[in-house]
Amino acid sequence: VQLQASGGGLVQAGGSLRLSCAASGSIFSINGMGWYRQAPGKRRELVAAITSGGITNYADSVKGRFTISRDNAKNTVYLQMNSLKPEDTAVYYCNDPRGPAYRFDWGQGTQVTVSS
Protein backbone atom coordinates (compact mmCIF):
# COMPACT_ATOMS: atom_id res chain seq x y z
CA VAL A 1 0.00 0.00 0.00
CA GLN A 2 1.24 3.46 -0.91
CA LEU A 3 -0.02 6.54 0.90
CA GLN A 4 0.01 10.07 -0.52
CA ALA A 5 -0.93 12.95 1.78
CA SER A 6 -1.82 16.36 0.35
CA GLY A 7 -3.63 19.59 1.15
CA GLY A 8 -1.19 21.24 3.52
CA GLY A 9 -0.15 24.86 3.32
CA LEU A 10 0.36 28.13 5.18
CA VAL A 11 -2.61 29.48 7.11
CA GLN A 12 -3.16 32.08 9.80
CA ALA A 13 -4.17 31.09 13.31
CA GLY A 14 -7.90 30.46 13.46
CA GLY A 15 -8.00 29.30 9.86
CA SER A 16 -8.88 25.94 8.34
CA LEU A 17 -7.32 23.33 6.08
CA ARG A 18 -8.52 20.01 4.71
CA LEU A 19 -5.95 17.27 4.25
CA SER A 20 -6.42 14.25 2.01
CA CYS A 21 -4.62 10.93 1.94
CA ALA A 22 -5.03 8.69 -1.05
CA ALA A 23 -4.15 5.04 -0.62
CA SER A 24 -3.41 2.46 -3.24
CA GLY A 25 -4.40 -1.14 -2.66
CA SER A 26 -7.67 -2.93 -2.10
CA ILE A 27 -7.17 -3.40 1.64
CA PHE A 28 -7.95 0.23 2.37
CA SER A 29 -11.64 -0.42 3.05
CA ILE A 30 -10.89 -2.96 5.80
CA ASN A 31 -8.16 -0.99 7.50
CA GLY A 32 -8.42 1.55 10.20
CA MET A 33 -6.55 4.73 9.26
CA GLY A 34 -4.99 7.52 11.21
CA TRP A 35 -3.46 10.95 10.82
CA TYR A 36 -0.12 11.57 12.47
CA ARG A 37 1.97 14.69 12.74
CA GLN A 38 5.58 15.47 13.49
CA ALA A 39 6.70 18.90 14.54
CA PRO A 40 10.37 19.93 14.35
CA GLY A 41 12.35 18.32 17.14
CA LYS A 42 9.40 16.29 18.36
CA ARG A 43 8.26 12.69 18.03
CA ARG A 44 5.61 11.71 15.56
CA GLU A 45 2.21 11.56 17.24
CA LEU A 46 -1.17 10.13 16.30
CA VAL A 47 -3.80 12.88 16.32
CA ALA A 48 -6.87 11.21 14.81
CA ALA A 49 -8.00 7.72 13.84
CA ILE A 50 -10.98 6.15 12.15
CA THR A 51 -11.98 2.50 12.00
CA SER A 52 -13.17 0.73 8.87
CA GLY A 53 -16.70 1.24 10.22
CA GLY A 54 -16.30 4.96 10.80
CA ILE A 55 -15.69 5.14 14.56
CA THR A 56 -13.36 8.03 15.32
CA ASN A 57 -10.92 8.92 18.06
CA TYR A 58 -8.85 12.05 18.65
CA ALA A 59 -5.93 13.25 20.67
CA ASP A 60 -6.95 15.73 23.37
CA SER A 61 -4.93 18.46 21.67
CA VAL A 62 -7.16 18.42 18.58
CA LYS A 63 -10.49 17.23 19.94
CA GLY A 64 -13.30 19.54 18.91
CA ARG A 65 -11.20 21.18 16.17
CA PHE A 66 -10.21 18.33 13.84
CA THR A 67 -12.50 15.85 12.10
CA ILE A 68 -11.32 12.66 10.41
CA SER A 69 -13.43 10.98 7.75
CA ARG A 70 -13.00 8.44 4.99
CA ASP A 71 -14.40 7.58 1.58
CA ASN A 72 -13.79 3.90 0.95
CA ALA A 73 -14.95 4.16 -2.65
CA LYS A 74 -12.14 6.61 -3.29
CA ASN A 75 -9.58 4.92 -1.00
CA THR A 76 -9.15 8.29 0.68
CA VAL A 77 -9.08 9.54 4.25
CA TYR A 78 -9.52 13.19 5.15
CA LEU A 79 -8.64 15.48 8.02
CA GLN A 80 -10.66 18.68 8.37
CA MET A 81 -8.72 21.05 10.59
CA ASN A 82 -10.48 24.09 12.00
CA SER A 83 -9.45 26.76 14.52
CA LEU A 84 -5.82 26.07 13.72
CA LYS A 85 -3.15 27.12 16.20
CA PRO A 86 0.58 27.74 15.72
CA GLU A 87 1.25 24.57 17.72
CA ASP A 88 -0.49 22.58 14.98
CA THR A 89 2.45 23.35 12.71
CA ALA A 90 3.94 20.02 11.61
CA VAL A 91 4.30 17.58 8.77
CA TYR A 92 1.15 15.50 8.62
CA TYR A 93 1.07 11.86 7.54
CA CYS A 94 -1.55 9.15 7.27
CA ASN A 95 -1.00 5.52 8.17
CA ASP A 96 -2.41 2.56 10.07
CA PRO A 97 -3.14 3.71 13.65
CA ARG A 98 -2.06 0.44 15.25
CA GLY A 99 1.49 -0.36 16.27
CA PRO A 100 4.60 -0.22 14.07
CA ALA A 101 4.15 -3.79 12.82
CA TYR A 102 0.99 -2.73 10.95
CA ARG A 103 2.19 0.48 9.37
CA PHE A 104 2.96 1.07 5.70
CA ASP A 105 5.75 3.23 4.33
CA TRP A 106 5.21 6.77 5.57
CA GLY A 107 5.54 8.69 2.33
CA GLN A 108 6.48 12.37 2.25
CA GLY A 109 3.61 13.78 4.28
CA THR A 110 2.21 17.27 3.82
CA GLN A 111 3.47 20.40 5.58
CA VAL A 112 1.04 22.48 7.63
CA THR A 113 2.28 25.84 8.88
CA VAL A 114 0.11 28.02 11.09
CA SER A 115 1.24 31.59 11.59
CA SER A 116 0.31 33.64 14.66
Stockholm file with secondary structure:
# STOCKHOLM 1.0

chainA/1-116         VQLQASGGGLVQAGGSLRLSCAASGSIFSINGMGWYRQAPGKRRELVAAITSGGITNYADSVKGRFTISRDNAKNTVYLQMNSLKPEDTAVYYCNDPRGPAYRFDWGQGTQVTVSS
#=GR chainA/1-116 SS CCEEEECCEEEETTCCEEEEEEECSGGGGGSCEEEEEECTTSCCEEEEEECTTCCEEECTTTTTTEEEEEEGGGTEEEEEECSCCGGGCEEEEEECSSCGGGCCCCCCCEEEEEEC
#=GC SS_cons         CCEEEECCEEEETTCCEEEEEEECSGGGGGSCEEEEEECTTSCCEEEEEECTTCCEEECTTTTTTEEEEEEGGGTEEEEEECSCCGGGCEEEEEECSSCGGGCCCCCCCEEEEEEC
//
